[in-house]
Amino acid sequence: PAHAVGAEEPGHERYGTHMDDLVLIHTAPSTMAGLLVKGRLESEDIPVFAKGEIEGPYRFGPIYLWVPRDVEVQARLIVAEMEAGGMALDAEDEAGAERTDRA
């Protein structure tokens, strides 16, 4: 589930969650785009706090992603790589994923 800015997230006690400790690193145009970026950042052990229409029956509108100030540079590099297509699957990766799904 999404976490509002300022909310505490278990497992990330070392990061302050006061608004002054967070920086806005990405504004996604849709819930799906926001969740993809959030998931990628979290896979790199970067705590992400999301604000916007991320929950509820009518998910629409932008999603704002915030991270602790001390991981801002790392998070921005990951987002930039995603936007440049550097993390896209190639045909070989997709074929491997399909074989795994069938197994």
C-alpha angles and dihedrals in degrees: 000000000000121000122217118233107274095025119122120243119206114246094029100079092134091066119078112232099199111124090247089060094055131076129198106240104167142016112201118201093221142023092250093052091046093051092049093054092042091052093049092051092047090051085062090052093254112142110229128196116200129201126184138056095331097130135043136057096290107051110184140126132054125321118216116210120203129186134183112278094242093063097040096109094049091047093049091050091053093048091048091051091050092049091050090054093246092135098048118126117249123216092268092052091049092049090051091051091051092051090050091050092054096047 
